[in-house]
Amino acid sequence: MAATRRARTGTRPRLPDARARMITGAIDSLRVHGASATSIDRVLAATGAPRGSVYHHFPGGRTELLGRALDAAGATMSEYIEHLTRTHDPMTALEQFAALWRHTLCESDFRAGCPVFAIAVETNDDAPELAGTAAEIFARWHRALTEQLLRHDYPPARATRLASLTVAAIEGAIVLCRIHRETTPLEDTVTELRVLYTGGQ
């Protein structure tokens, strides 16, 4: 849960090797600048990693670096979502996830978004596998939410729809919060999701 702690505190762990620093730097850049603006030069400047290490650690260049960053970010967030959905009821899990993003947005001055979303919404004609990986990560989140709702006796079709709506609504709310530089879109989204979650199983 290191990435979750970083989001809450605004800090990052001390990473001893260039490869790890570059992956973390790429995640940070994806969150703030998006996929198209995340370049090798930007990551090197942010992390202080030696240029000579790029093709040693990432022989596929920028595409491979983005892929490893997406894998790492996706795994961390997926594990967090799976933990929330296993250990809490749907409403509590939703509130805690929203609290994480509320803190992340405010701590970053509304600059940091979701790195998986950043990959998913940008064209990846040169690396379609990145979009495929993002789709798999979103599917993992959807599966965790659906399984949680099923455990709490929501009908299967409703559980599937609510899981889709939750992922779409939260991701969209994060974008709106960054645009408007306030958390109101997230608060409104959680309020309406709360109504839907408690509106019948």
Secondary structure, DSSP 8 states (H G I E B T S, - for coil): -HHHHHHHHS------SHHHHHHHHHHHHHHHH-STT--HHHHHHHH---GGGHHHH-TTHHHHHHHHHHHHHHHHHHHHHHHHHHHS-HHHHHHHHHHHHHHHHHHTTT----HHHHHHHS--TT-HHHHHHHHHHHHHHHHHHHHHHHHTT--HHHHHHHHHHHHHHHHHHHHHHHHHTSSHHHHHHHHHHHHHHTS--
